[in-house]
């Protein structure tokens, strides 16, 4: 539990989503498409140059190498999907836990009495501010996971909880329970909202795109180009880049097309004060 009158260290870090640090999922998917489709085009071009010079043994060796790279790329793609989906699911579950902790904390403070009304009001204000930052309904829609005012709000609530003066054993237990719930709330919020970095490492993504490009290069190195081949390489590159786009969207749960729902926190906000 955090010491009296001090906010937890993991809430001191700034998590404002900066433009220069944000990653454009669509841009990365387009780059991946260009690399993969470019690899296929390069393979088609090289086919015209080496098709007549490759012996059977060399062709078999190259095909086995392409199969190995393709298997590695498949494993890497599966790991990326698992990592992004795990991050998305964990944050979704954390939001549900945050909402539950907030409602329980409000109920405990209600049972404490009128002296805890200030802490309840501050808790509700912090929740409303969090919803407004993470799910902006108007304007540009840029999400700010945290601003400079958040640590001050958290410390303010902590001060009010520690400042309570229990007059009987019941109030002592309620204050202890409130502090425990608030500490759990801080830790869960740190995991859900303050993990600004992506779970998918960029070097891993770059290597996977390179492998896919090499697979497309190798496949089309042995195929004579025609309209059907060109159309198939275009569709294949498009499908793979779309998969990368969806992975990056899952890995940005507070922005983009596949963002987390605000319903749990909004329901908790509606319950507070009742």
N, C-alpha and C positions, 0 to 999 in steps of 0.2 A: 504494500500500500504506500502511496506517496506520502511524504512527510507533511506536517501541517504547513499551510500557507505557501506551499511550493507546488507548481504544476509539474507533471511528469515530463522527463526529458524528451520523450519521443513526441510530445506535443509542441516542443519548442521549435522544431524544424519547419521551415517554410515549404509549403507544397503548392504554391501557386503555379498553375500550368503555364509555363512561359512559351511564347510563340516559337522562339528559336530552339527550344528543346522538344517541342511537340513533333510527333512523327506522323506524316501524312500517309495513311494507309493506302489510299488510291494511288498516290505517287509511287510508293514502293511496289505496288502490284503492277503498275504500268512499266516500271523499270524491269521487274521480273519477266513480264511478258516480252519486252524487247530483247532481253538476254536469251530467253528460251527460244523464241521465234528466230532470233538472229543466229543461234546455234544451229537450228534446223536449216536455215538458208545457207550458212557456211558449209554444212555437210552436203547439201545439194550441189553447191559450187565445186567442192572438192571431189564429188563423185565424177564429174566430167573429166577431172584431171588424173585420177588414180584408179578409176574403175577397171581399166584394162591392164594395169600394172600389178595389182594385188594378186598374190598367189593364194591358193586354197588354204594353206596353213596359216598365212598371215591373216586372211579374212576370218578364219575360225578363232584365232587368238584375239582379234579385235572385237569380235562379237561376244566372246566370253568376258572380256574386260568391260564392255558396255553393259552386259547383264549384271556384273558385279556392282558397277556404279549405280545402275538403276535400282538394285536392291538396297544399296546404302541410301539413296535418295528417298526411297519409299519409307525406310525406317526413320530417317530424319523428319520427313513430313508427318509421320505418325506421332513422333515425339513432340513436334511443334503443336499439333492439334491437341494432344493430351495436356501439354503445359498451359496453353491458352485456355482450354476448357476448364482445367483445374483452377486456374486463377479466377476465372469468371464465376465459377460455382462457389468458390470460397468467399468471394466478396459478396455474392448474393446471400449466402447463409449468414455472413457477418452483419449485413443490414437487418435481417430478421432478428438476430440476437441483440443488436443495438436497440431496435424498436422495443423488444421485450424488456430489456434492462431499463430503458427510459420510463416505460409504463410502470414497472415494479418500483422504481425509485420514486416516482411521483406518488404512488399509493403509500409507500412507507412514510414519505414526508407528510402526506395528508393525515396519516394516523398519529404522527408526532404532535401536530397541533398548529395553532396560528403562528407560532414563532418561525416555522419552516416555510411560511408563505413566500418569503423573499427568494429562497432557494428554488422553489417551484416555479416562480415567475421567470427567474434567470434560466432555468433549465428549458422552459418552453421557448424563450427567446432564442436560445442557442440552437435548438432543433429547427425552428422556423428559418433561421439564418442559414443553417446547413442545407436545408432543402432548396432555398432560394439560390445558393451558390452552385449546387450540383445539378439542379434541374431548372435552369433559367427558362422562363416561358416566353420572354420577349427579347428583343435586341439581337445581337449577333449570335447568341447561344454559346459563347465560349464559356467553358466550365472552369471555375476556380475551386480547386479542392480545398484550399485554405488561404486565408488572408491573415494579415498581421493582428486582426482583432480577435481571432479565435483563441490563442493562448490566454489573452486577458479575460475572455469570457469564462474559460475553464477554471482559471485561478480564482475568479470571482465566486463561482459556485463552490469551489473547494473551501474558500474562506468562510462562506456562509454555513457550510456543513460543519466545519470545525468550530465555528463560533456558537453553535447551539449549546445551550446550558440545560442539560437534562435535570429534571426535578424529582424523578422517580426512576425505579428500575426499568419500567416499561420504556420510558423515553431513552434511557441509556442503550437498551437493546435496539431500539429503532434507529438511533444515531449510528451505532456500530453497523447495523445492516445497511443503512444509507451509504456510509463510507465504503463498504465492501462492494455494493452495487456500482457506485460511481467509479471505483478503481477498475472493476471489470469492464465497465463501459468505456473507459479511457483506453484500455488495452485492445479491446475489440475494434474500437474506432481507429486506433493506430494501424491495425492490420488491414482494415477495409478501406479507409479513406486516405491514409498517409503513405501508402506504398505507391509513389508516383512512377517509379521505374517499371518498365515492361518486364514480364516474365519470360518473354522470348528474346534471347540474346541476339543482337544484330550480327555478330560474326557467324553465329550458327546459321542464321537466315541467309547470309551471303554465300556461305559454303554450300548450302542446300540448293540455292538458285544456280550456282556454278555446276553442281552435279547434274541438275536437270538439263542445263544447257548442253553439257557434254553428252548426256544420253540422247537428246534430240539430234545432236551433231552426228553421233555414231550411227544412229538408226538411219538417217537420211544419207549417210555416206555410202550405203549399199543399195539405195533405192533410186531408180531412174526417175527424174522429176517429171511430173505431169500435173494436170489440174486437180485430180483427186488427191494426189500426194500433198500438193501445196495447201489445199483446203483442209486436209487432215492435220497437217502440222500447225496451221493457224488455229483450228478448233482445240487441238491438244494444248497448245501454249496458252490459249485463252482460259481453258478449264483450270490449268495449274495456277495461273496468275489469280484467277478468281478464288481458288482455295487459299492462296496466300493472303488475299484481301480479307477473307472471312476470318482467318486466324488472327490477323492484326486487329480486326474489329472486336473479336472476342477478348483480345488482350488490352482493349481500351474500353472498359465497362462503363465509364462515365461520359463517353463521347461517341459520336458516330451512330451507325444504324442499329447496332445491337447493344444498346446501353441498358444498364440496370433500371428496374422499375423503382419509382419513388413511393409506390403504394404502401410498403410497410412503415416507412417514416411518416407518411401523411396520415395513416390511420392512427399511429401513436400521437401525432400532433392533435388530432381530433379528440383523442381520449383525455389528454392532459387538461387539467382544470375542471374536469367534470366531477 
